[in-house]
Amino acid sequence: MAYFNHAFCKSFLVTDVANTPGILPQSLVAGQLGAADGNWAVLDPTNIPTTPLAKNMFYLAQGSYSPSDTVGTHGGYQESVKTKGINPRYVTRIWSSVCQTAVAATTTIDVACDCAPCGENLFLRLDVKGSPALRFLNHNSYAIGDSSGDAYANGASLPGLCCTSTQTHLDPAMALAAAAQMLLADPLISPFVAEGTSGNVATVTLLAGGSGYTTASAVVTTATAPSNGTGLLLDTTAVAGALTVAVINANNGGKGYAVGDVVSVAGGTAGAFTITTVAAGGVVVSTTAVPYTSYTIAQILDGSTYTASTDPCTDGVTSAVTFQGAYVDTQFGTCSFDTRDHHEMEPVQLIGSLLDETGNPCNTCGVVTNTAGVMAQTHSDTVLKRILLHERYLQNPYHQGSPDSVRISEIEGFDPIKTAVRANNFYKTYYLQHSIPRLNNPTGTFDNDQYVYEFFVPCGGAAEAEMETLLAEIVDLCVAYGNPITFESDADQL
């Protein structure tokens, strides 16, 4: 039989840190954590003495969520949930995770004024990847939308999706909206994708950057009347022909400008910026792009809210559309819980792209920005599983049997811990690792007996700051015992 070094793990759910020195651990209320010395007297969490502790030992104890012994040995024993004795000399690590909120994956597709020539289609492709898609579809999925969209679904074309006799390009906002509508209607990806990033509304944005521009330095500007400003030169950045950023060229802020003046930019069509800050003499300090206008896909395509341009390059119309991952995992309610219930561990990922009419990637007239989604850490279902499955002392009772056995959770006695965990959505996790040399613990396997204690604390609550203070005091205590550890954070690794 092989033996491997690993750490025994025990979990705690902490909603408060005890600040009444001298009380005994059994006086702690449910969820309250206290550090006690070797005589079981709770210490001041803000001022743990660095002089030798009683018996050179301290304990971390949490008030039990199961205060009554209702089912024989499956009860709470009417006492606190405790660590083993911890010698400050042998604490090897103290660290924490971060409170990471969920971030939905997004893909934004920007197109220039000339991306939808008359007689051709603008094609968008949206790939949906990740375990949610694999779980439900058994494969990653994608859909393709084009600028004809559902224009002829009712036997008639939508206004703006057909070129006039003198028109050379479709309005890019119309082309994007039609393609986006077609993508979002695809049944394979619609369960995983939402419209846009604000209020679940997809927006087709008319950018203020104009068209036909390139990234350049010392670009000449012209002030719009009634401004008296002259001499402003800008260093510009362009994406897909549209201006995105403009900064003042060194020592060329001009003179005579006022806040609110609008300047047009040479080198392309319809690029404009607003003066936002001036110094003495009307010297320009900063500018911002002329505000853009956002429309929903429905507004673009309803034939009345938005008026399509018949000459988008002359009018300086560039456009962008944003999609976001929108999969929401199913979750059991408070009536039941089984550690074998599935819950998602990663978000949907979206990858957008522009295609030409042959189906090949097209990078000549548009820009696609894909931002990966991030899963929240640590979800309440994860916490509940860890607490129940890491129990070794049965002080948080749980019976893992047939699928029906957990439905009698009230009888089993773990309803209080289940209710307490699910009252909070996400948790920050703190860890303390204690490694006892074999010389001091003859029963150890190989060289060490290792113990890892994890403490789940609701993100953003008062207990988070209290836990930080307590562990910082424990670090100082360990250092005083000649053990130079530090308080680490996952944020240090990001």
C-alpha positions as CSV (number, residue, x, y, z in Angstrom):
1,M,0.0,0.0,0.0
2,A,1.4,3.4,-1.0
3,Y,1.3,6.4,1.3
4,F,1.4,10.0,0.1
5,N,2.1,13.3,1.8
6,H,-1.2,15.2,1.9
7,A,-3.0,17.5,4.3
8,F,-6.0,16.6,6.4
9,C,-8.5,19.4,5.7
10,K,-11.2,20.8,7.9
11,S,-13.6,23.6,6.9
12,F,-15.3,26.4,8.9
13,L,-18.1,28.9,8.0
14,V,-17.2,32.2,9.7
15,T,-19.7,35.1,9.9
16,D,-18.1,36.9,12.9
17,V,-14.9,36.9,14.9
18,A,-15.2,36.9,18.7
19,N,-13.8,40.0,20.4
20,T,-14.6,39.1,24.0
21,P,-11.3,37.9,25.5
22,G,-11.4,35.2,28.2
23,I,-14.7,33.5,27.2
24,L,-14.7,29.7,26.5
25,P,-15.2,28.3,23.0
26,Q,-18.5,26.7,23.9
27,S,-19.8,30.3,24.5
28,L,-19.3,31.1,20.8
29,V,-22.5,31.5,18.8
30,A,-23.1,29.8,15.5
31,G,-20.6,31.0,12.9
32,Q,-18.5,33.0,15.4
33,L,-14.8,32.2,15.3
34,G,-12.4,32.6,18.2
35,A,-8.7,32.0,18.7
36,A,-8.0,30.4,22.1
37,D,-4.8,29.6,24.0
38,G,-3.8,26.3,25.4
39,N,-6.1,26.9,28.4
40,W,-9.1,27.4,26.1
41,A,-9.4,31.1,26.9
42,V,-10.4,33.1,23.8
43,L,-7.8,35.7,22.9
44,D,-8.3,39.3,21.8
45,P,-8.3,39.0,17.9
46,T,-6.8,42.5,17.6
47,N,-4.0,42.0,20.1
48,I,-2.8,38.4,20.4
49,P,0.2,38.4,22.9
50,T,3.5,37.5,21.3
51,T,4.8,36.2,24.7
52,P,4.7,32.4,25.1
53,L,1.1,31.1,25.1
54,A,-0.2,28.6,27.6
55,K,1.2,25.3,26.6
56,N,2.7,27.0,23.5
57,M,-0.5,26.2,21.7
58,F,-3.5,27.9,20.3
59,Y,-6.8,26.7,18.8
60,L,-9.3,28.1,16.4
61,A,-12.8,27.3,17.3
62,Q,-16.1,28.2,15.6
63,G,-19.6,28.2,17.2
64,S,-21.5,25.2,15.8
65,Y,-24.5,25.5,13.6
66,S,-25.9,22.3,15.1
67,P,-26.1,23.1,18.8
68,S,-28.4,20.2,19.8
69,D,-27.7,16.5,19.7
70,T,-31.0,15.3,18.1
71,V,-30.0,12.1,16.4
72,G,-27.5,10.3,18.6
73,T,-24.0,10.6,17.3
74,H,-25.1,12.7,14.4
75,G,-25.8,15.8,16.5
76,G,-23.7,18.9,17.2
77,Y,-22.5,17.8,20.6
78,Q,-23.4,21.2,21.9
79,E,-19.9,22.4,21.6
80,S,-17.7,24.4,19.1
81,V,-16.1,23.1,16.0
82,K,-12.4,23.1,16.6
83,T,-9.0,22.7,15.0
84,K,-6.3,20.5,16.6
85,G,-3.8,22.3,18.8
86,I,-1.6,24.5,16.7
87,N,2.0,25.2,17.7
88,P,3.1,28.6,16.2
89,R,6.5,27.1,15.4
90,Y,5.0,24.7,12.9
91,V,2.5,26.9,11.0
92,T,3.9,26.6,7.5
93,R,1.5,28.9,5.5
94,I,-1.3,31.4,6.0
95,W,-3.0,32.6,2.8
96,S,-6.3,33.7,1.3
97,S,-8.2,33.6,-2.0
98,V,-9.8,36.7,-3.6
99,C,-13.4,37.6,-3.8
100,Q,-13.8,37.3,-7.5
101,T,-17.3,38.2,-8.8
102,A,-18.5,36.6,-12.0
103,V,-17.6,38.3,-15.3
104,A,-19.6,37.3,-18.4
105,A,-17.6,36.6,-21.6
106,T,-18.2,39.2,-24.2
107,T,-17.4,39.7,-27.9
108,T,-17.6,43.1,-29.5
109,I,-17.5,43.4,-33.3
110,D,-16.6,46.9,-34.7
111,V,-17.0,47.5,-38.5
112,A,-16.1,50.5,-40.6
113,C,-18.3,52.3,-43.1
114,D,-17.2,50.2,-46.1
115,C,-17.6,46.7,-44.5
116,A,-20.9,46.0,-46.2
117,P,-20.6,46.7,-50.0
118,C,-23.8,46.6,-52.0
119,G,-24.3,43.2,-53.6
120,E,-22.3,41.4,-50.9
121,N,-23.2,40.1,-47.4
122,L,-21.5,40.9,-44.1
123,F,-21.0,37.6,-42.3
124,L,-20.5,37.2,-38.5
125,R,-19.6,34.0,-36.7
126,L,-20.1,33.4,-33.0
127,D,-18.6,30.3,-31.3
128,V,-19.9,29.2,-27.9
129,K,-17.4,27.1,-26.0
130,G,-16.9,25.8,-22.4
131,S,-18.4,23.1,-20.2
132,P,-22.0,24.5,-20.3
133,A,-22.2,23.9,-24.0
134,L,-20.4,20.6,-23.8
135,R,-22.7,19.4,-21.1
136,F,-26.0,20.2,-22.9
137,L,-24.9,19.7,-26.5
138,N,-22.0,17.3,-26.2
139,H,-20.0,19.6,-28.4
140,N,-19.0,23.2,-28.8
141,S,-21.3,25.2,-31.0
142,Y,-21.4,28.1,-33.4
143,A,-23.7,30.1,-35.6
144,I,-23.3,32.3,-38.6
145,G,-25.4,35.4,-39.3
146,D,-25.3,37.7,-42.3
147,S,-26.5,41.1,-43.3
148,S,-29.5,39.9,-45.2
149,G,-30.7,38.6,-41.8
150,D,-34.4,38.0,-41.7
151,A,-35.0,40.8,-44.2
152,Y,-37.2,38.6,-46.4
153,A,-38.9,36.5,-43.8
154,N,-42.2,38.1,-44.5
155,G,-41.8,38.4,-48.3
156,A,-40.6,42.1,-48.1
157,S,-37.2,43.6,-47.4
158,L,-36.6,45.8,-44.3
159,P,-35.8,49.4,-45.0
160,G,-32.1,50.0,-45.3
161,L,-31.1,46.4,-46.0
162,C,-31.3,47.0,-49.8
163,C,-29.1,49.4,-51.6
164,T,-30.6,52.2,-53.7
165,S,-29.4,52.6,-57.3
166,T,-26.8,55.2,-56.4
167,Q,-25.7,53.5,-53.1
168,T,-22.3,51.8,-52.8
169,H,-22.4,50.5,-49.2
170,L,-25.1,49.4,-46.7
171,D,-25.2,51.4,-43.5
172,P,-23.0,49.3,-41.2
173,A,-25.4,49.6,-38.3
174,M,-28.1,48.0,-40.4
175,A,-25.8,45.3,-41.6
176,L,-24.6,44.5,-38.1
177,A,-28.1,44.5,-36.6
178,A,-29.4,42.1,-39.2
179,A,-26.5,39.7,-38.7
180,A,-26.7,39.9,-34.9
181,Q,-30.5,39.3,-35.0
182,M,-29.9,36.2,-37.1
183,L,-27.2,34.9,-34.7
184,L,-29.3,35.4,-31.6
185,A,-32.2,33.5,-33.1
186,D,-30.1,30.4,-33.7
187,P,-31.5,27.6,-31.4
188,L,-28.1,26.1,-30.8
189,I,-26.4,29.2,-29.3
190,S,-29.4,31.2,-28.0
191,P,-29.4,29.5,-24.6
192,F,-25.9,30.7,-24.0
193,V,-25.8,34.2,-25.4
194,A,-27.5,37.4,-24.3
195,E,-27.9,40.7,-26.2
196,G,-25.2,43.1,-25.1
197,T,-23.7,44.1,-21.8
198,S,-26.2,46.6,-20.3
199,G,-29.5,45.3,-19.0
200,N,-29.3,42.3,-21.4
201,V,-29.9,44.6,-24.4
202,A,-27.7,44.3,-27.4
203,T,-26.6,47.7,-28.7
204,V,-25.5,48.7,-32.1
205,T,-23.4,51.7,-31.5
206,L,-22.7,54.5,-34.0
207,L,-19.2,55.5,-33.2
208,A,-18.0,59.0,-33.4
209,G,-14.7,58.1,-35.0
210,G,-15.7,58.7,-38.6
211,S,-14.0,56.7,-41.4
212,G,-11.0,56.6,-43.5
213,Y,-8.5,57.4,-40.8
214,T,-5.1,55.9,-39.9
215,T,-3.1,56.2,-36.8
216,A,-1.0,59.3,-37.1
217,S,0.9,62.1,-35.3
218,A,0.4,65.9,-35.5
219,V,-2.9,65.7,-37.3
220,V,-4.5,69.1,-38.2
221,T,-7.9,70.0,-36.7
222,T,-10.5,72.6,-37.6
223,A,-12.7,74.2,-34.9
224,T,-16.4,74.4,-35.6
225,A,-18.0,77.8,-35.3
226,P,-18.4,79.8,-33.2
227,S,-15.1,78.6,-31.6
228,N,-12.1,81.0,-32.0
229,G,-9.5,78.2,-31.4
230,T,-6.6,77.6,-33.7
231,G,-3.5,75.6,-33.9
232,L,-4.5,72.3,-32.1
233,L,-2.7,69.2,-33.4
234,L,-3.7,65.7,-32.3
235,D,-1.9,62.3,-32.2
236,T,-4.7,59.9,-33.3
237,T,-5.3,56.2,-33.1
238,A,-7.6,54.6,-35.6
239,V,-9.3,51.2,-35.6
240,A,-10.9,50.0,-38.8
241,G,-10.7,53.5,-40.2
242,A,-12.4,55.1,-37.2
243,L,-10.7,57.3,-34.7
244,T,-10.7,55.8,-31.2
245,V,-8.2,57.9,-29.2
246,A,-6.7,61.4,-29.7
247,V,-4.1,63.0,-27.4
248,I,-2.6,66.5,-27.7
249,N,0.5,66.6,-29.8
250,A,3.5,67.8,-27.6
251,N,3.4,71.7,-27.3
252,N,0.7,72.0,-29.9
253,G,-2.4,72.6,-27.8
254,G,-3.3,75.7,-29.9
255,K,-4.9,78.8,-28.4
256,G,-8.3,80.4,-28.0
257,Y,-10.3,77.3,-27.3
258,A,-13.1,76.9,-24.8
259,V,-14.5,73.8,-23.0
260,G,-17.2,72.4,-25.2
261,D,-15.7,73.4,-28.5
262,V,-15.9,70.8,-31.2
263,V,-13.0,70.2,-33.6
264,S,-13.1,68.1,-36.8
265,V,-10.0,66.0,-37.6
266,A,-8.2,66.0,-41.0
267,G,-7.2,62.8,-42.7
268,G,-10.6,61.1,-42.9
269,T,-14.3,61.8,-42.9
270,A,-16.5,62.9,-40.0
271,G,-14.0,62.3,-37.1
272,A,-14.7,64.9,-34.3
273,F,-13.6,65.5,-30.7
274,T,-14.9,67.8,-28.0
275,I,-12.6,70.0,-26.0
276,T,-12.9,69.0,-22.3
277,T,-10.1,70.9,-20.5
278,V,-8.3,74.1,-21.4
279,A,-5.4,76.0,-19.7
280,A,-4.7,79.8,-19.7
281,G,-5.0,81.4,-23.1
282,G,-7.4,78.6,-24.3
283,V,-4.6,76.0,-24.7
284,V,-6.2,72.6,-25.1
285,V,-5.3,70.1,-22.3
286,S,-7.7,67.2,-23.1
287,T,-10.3,66.1,-25.6
288,T,-13.0,63.4,-25.8
289,A,-14.7,61.8,-28.7
290,V,-18.0,63.3,-29.7
291,P,-20.7,61.3,-27.9
292,Y,-22.0,58.3,-29.8
293,T,-25.5,57.0,-30.1
294,S,-26.6,53.5,-29.1
295,Y,-29.6,51.7,-30.4
296,T,-31.0,48.2,-29.7
297,I,-31.1,45.7,-32.5
298,A,-34.9,46.1,-32.5
299,Q,-34.6,49.8,-32.8
300,I,-32.2,49.6,-35.7
301,L,-34.5,47.2,-37.6
302,D,-38.0,48.5,-36.8
303,G,-37.9,50.9,-39.8
304,S,-38.8,54.0,-37.9
305,T,-36.5,54.7,-34.9
306,Y,-33.2,54.6,-36.8
307,T,-32.7,56.3,-40.2
308,A,-30.2,54.3,-42.2
309,S,-27.5,56.2,-44.1
310,T,-27.3,55.8,-47.9
311,D,-23.7,57.1,-47.9
312,P,-22.2,55.8,-44.7
313,C,-18.6,56.7,-45.5
314,T,-19.5,60.3,-46.3
315,D,-21.6,60.5,-43.1
316,G,-18.9,58.8,-41.0
317,V,-21.0,55.9,-39.8
318,T,-19.1,53.1,-38.1
319,S,-20.8,50.7,-35.9
320,A,-20.2,48.0,-33.2
321,V,-22.3,45.3,-31.6
322,T,-21.7,43.4,-28.4
323,F,-22.8,39.9,-27.3
324,Q,-22.3,38.4,-23.8
325,G,-22.4,35.0,-22.3
326,A,-25.7,34.4,-20.6
327,Y,-25.8,30.8,-19.4
328,V,-27.2,30.4,-15.9
329,D,-26.7,27.1,-14.3
330,T,-29.6,25.3,-12.7
331,Q,-29.5,25.2,-8.9
332,F,-31.5,23.3,-6.3
333,G,-33.5,25.4,-3.9
334,T,-33.4,25.2,-0.2
335,C,-35.6,22.1,-0.1
336,S,-32.8,19.7,-0.9
337,F,-29.1,19.3,-1.4
338,D,-26.9,16.5,-2.4
339,T,-23.1,16.8,-2.7
340,R,-23.5,14.9,-6.0
341,D,-25.7,17.6,-7.5
342,H,-24.0,19.2,-10.5
343,H,-23.0,22.9,-10.4
344,E,-21.0,24.7,-13.1
345,M,-17.3,25.3,-12.6
346,E,-16.6,27.5,-15.6
347,P,-18.4,30.2,-17.6
348,V,-19.5,30.2,-21.2
349,Q,-16.8,31.5,-23.5
350,L,-17.6,33.4,-26.7
351,I,-15.4,33.9,-29.7
352,G,-16.6,36.2,-32.4
353,S,-15.2,36.6,-35.9
354,L,-15.9,38.3,-39.3
355,L,-16.1,36.1,-42.4
356,D,-15.9,36.8,-46.1
357,E,-18.4,35.4,-48.5
358,T,-16.3,32.2,-48.9
359,G,-16.5,31.5,-45.2
360,N,-12.8,32.4,-44.5
361,P,-11.8,34.8,-41.7
362,C,-11.9,38.4,-42.8
363,N,-9.7,41.0,-41.0
364,T,-9.6,43.8,-43.5
365,C,-12.6,46.0,-42.5
366,G,-13.5,45.2,-38.9
367,V,-12.1,44.5,-35.5
368,V,-13.3,41.8,-33.1
369,T,-12.5,42.0,-29.4
370,N,-13.1,38.8,-27.3
371,T,-13.0,39.0,-23.6
372,A,-12.9,35.8,-21.6
373,G,-15.5,35.1,-18.9
374,V,-14.5,34.6,-15.3
375,M,-16.2,32.3,-12.8
376,A,-17.0,33.8,-9.4
377,Q,-15.1,32.4,-6.4
378,T,-16.2,30.7,-4.2
379,H,-19.9,29.9,-4.8
380,S,-22.1,28.8,-1.9
381,D,-22.8,25.4,-3.4
382,T,-19.0,24.8,-3.5
383,V,-18.7,25.9,0.1
384,L,-21.5,23.7,1.3
385,K,-19.9,20.6,-0.4
386,R,-16.6,21.4,1.1
387,I,-17.9,21.9,4.6
388,L,-20.0,18.7,4.5
389,L,-17.4,16.4,2.9
390,H,-14.4,17.7,4.9
391,E,-16.1,16.9,8.2
392,R,-14.2,14.3,10.2
393,Y,-15.7,15.0,13.6
394,L,-19.4,14.9,12.6
395,Q,-20.0,18.2,14.2
396,N,-21.8,19.3,11.0
397,P,-23.8,16.2,10.4
398,Y,-24.5,14.9,7.0
399,H,-25.6,11.5,5.7
400,Q,-24.5,10.6,2.1
401,G,-26.7,7.8,1.1
402,S,-29.3,7.1,-1.5
403,P,-30.6,10.1,-3.5
404,D,-33.7,10.2,-1.3
405,S,-31.9,10.2,2.0
406,V,-30.8,13.8,1.7
407,R,-34.4,14.9,1.3
408,I,-34.9,14.3,5.0
409,S,-32.2,16.9,5.9
410,E,-34.3,18.2,8.8
411,I,-34.1,14.8,10.4
412,E,-30.4,14.4,9.5
413,G,-29.7,17.7,11.2
414,F,-27.8,19.7,8.7
415,D,-30.5,22.2,7.8
416,P,-28.9,25.0,9.9
417,I,-25.6,24.8,8.1
418,K,-27.3,24.5,4.7
419,T,-29.4,27.6,5.4
420,A,-26.5,29.6,6.7
421,V,-24.3,28.9,3.7
422,R,-27.0,29.6,1.1
423,A,-27.8,32.9,2.8
424,N,-24.6,34.2,1.1
425,N,-23.7,33.8,-2.6
426,F,-19.9,34.1,-2.6
427,Y,-17.2,33.6,-0.1
428,K,-13.6,34.6,0.4
429,T,-11.5,31.7,1.7
430,Y,-8.7,31.9,4.2
431,Y,-6.3,29.0,4.8
432,L,-3.9,28.0,7.6
433,Q,-1.5,25.1,7.1
434,H,0.0,23.4,10.1
435,S,2.7,20.8,9.7
436,I,3.9,18.8,12.7
437,P,7.3,17.2,12.5
438,R,7.4,13.4,13.1
439,L,9.7,14.0,16.1
440,N,6.8,15.8,17.8
441,N,4.1,13.4,16.5
442,P,5.3,9.8,16.3
443,T,2.1,8.7,14.6
444,G,2.9,10.8,11.4
445,T,3.1,9.2,8.0
446,F,6.5,9.9,6.4
447,D,7.9,13.1,7.7
448,N,4.9,15.2,8.6
449,D,1.3,15.2,9.7
450,Q,-0.2,18.2,7.8
451,Y,-3.5,19.9,8.5
452,V,-5.1,22.6,6.3
453,Y,-7.9,24.6,7.9
454,E,-10.1,26.6,5.5
455,F,-12.3,29.4,6.7
456,F,-15.2,30.6,4.4
457,V,-16.1,34.2,5.0
458,P,-18.9,36.0,3.1
459,C,-17.5,38.4,0.6
460,G,-17.9,42.1,1.5
461,G,-19.1,41.5,5.0
462,A,-17.6,42.8,8.3
463,A,-16.2,39.3,9.0
464,E,-13.8,39.7,6.1
465,A,-11.9,42.6,7.8
466,E,-12.1,40.9,11.1
467,M,-10.5,37.7,9.7
468,E,-7.7,39.7,8.1
469,T,-6.9,41.2,11.4
470,L,-7.0,37.9,13.3
471,L,-4.7,36.1,10.8
472,A,-2.3,39.1,10.7
473,E,-2.0,38.7,14.5
474,I,-1.4,35.0,14.2
475,V,1.4,35.7,11.7
476,D,3.0,38.1,14.2
477,L,2.7,35.4,16.9
478,C,4.4,32.8,14.6
479,V,7.2,35.3,13.9
480,A,7.7,35.9,17.6
481,Y,8.1,32.1,18.0
482,G,10.9,32.2,15.4
483,N,8.8,31.1,12.5
484,P,9.1,33.8,9.8
485,I,6.0,33.3,7.7
486,T,4.0,35.9,5.8
487,F,0.3,36.4,5.1
488,E,-0.1,35.5,1.4
489,S,-2.9,36.3,-0.9
490,D,-4.0,34.8,-4.2
491,A,-4.0,38.4,-5.4
492,D,-0.2,38.4,-5.2
493,Q,-0.3,35.7,-8.0
494,L,-2.7,37.5,-10.3
